[in-house]
Amino acid sequence: MDKYKGITTFDELIEVEHGKIGTEKRNEYEQNAQMFIVSEMLKEARKDANLTQEQLAKMSGTKKSYISKIENAKGNIQLSTLIRIFEQGLHRKVGLTFL
């Protein structure tokens, strides 16, 4: 527990647990965190639209297994497919922010 002594912010905690920004361990953590966020956004949007994974896949021209992979934060997502799922399948606009 000594490694947590003196930590006062969430950013400090993340650095202790996953390393400094730019390190391989930290980059992996950040990538997984972003994938989790996308997966939760898709699940919530699909449920709000009262659609099954299969229905959403059909509406967006993809497969149920692909929707499931995204919702479970597994594998890589093609940006063009993700946009198509949100825009064609869920009738939502996608915006990107680069920091």
C-alpha positions, 0 to 999 in steps of 0.5 A, spaced: 500 500 500 506 504 500 505 505 493 499 509 494 501 513 499 501 521 497 496 520 491 491 525 491 489 525 484 486 520 479 491 521 474 497 520 479 493 513 481 493 511 473 500 513 473 502 509 479 498 503 476 499 503 468 505 508 468 507 514 465 504 517 458 507 514 452 510 508 455 507 501 452 503 499 458 500 506 459 498 506 451 495 499 452 491 501 458 489 507 454 487 503 448 483 498 452 479 504 456 477 507 449 475 501 447 471 500 453 468 506 452 466 505 445 463 498 447 458 501 452 456 507 448 454 502 443 450 497 447 447 503 451 445 506 444 442 500 441 438 498 447 435 505 447 433 504 440 430 497 442 434 493 437 437 486 438 444 485 436 442 482 430 437 487 428 442 492 428 447 488 424 442 487 419 440 495 419 448 497 418 450 492 413 454 488 418 454 481 422 451 480 429 458 477 431 461 484 429 456 487 434 457 483 439 465 483 439 464 491 439 460 491 445 464 486 449 470 490 447 474 485 443 478 485 437 479 491 433 474 496 430 474 499 423 472 506 424 468 506 417 464 500 420 463 503 427 461 510 423 456 506 419 453 502 425 452 508 429 449 512 423 445 507 419 443 502 424 442 507 430 441 514 426 446 517 430 452 522 428 459 520 430 464 526 432 471 525 433 476 529 437 483 528 437 487 531 443 
